[in-house]
Amino acid sequence: MAMKKYIIAFMMTVGMMNISTATCNDAIDSKESDSVVICYNSATQKMIVSNADENVKIEVSNMLGVKMFSGRMTKPHKDTFDVKLTKGFYVVRIGCCDVKRIVVR
């Protein structure tokens, strides 16, 4: 019974995720908004973070809350990180306030 509750909660979380259809390059090159953009390429296992301040802490966790990566922006506005992620849903925390979700397929 308890496992069923976790599965239902997970399905609801997945259903509420807003998955963008724009490509990473379109989002990174767009200067329309100042919000942080995160793109992950599973082929190269690289994550690009743009529109973030320098020296901001970046954390990637899976849906269970297990920390998969932790690092800091070393370049202003755009930085690339080597992050090995398997297929699934991840939460990316940027600094203390920004939270983004990514899907690795």
Secondary structure, DSSP 8 states (H G I E B T S, - for coil): -HHHHHHHHHHHHHHH-----S-HHHHHH--S--S-EEEEETTTTEEEEEEE-TT-EEEEEETT--EEEEEE--SSEEEEEE----SEEEEEEETTTEEEEEEE-
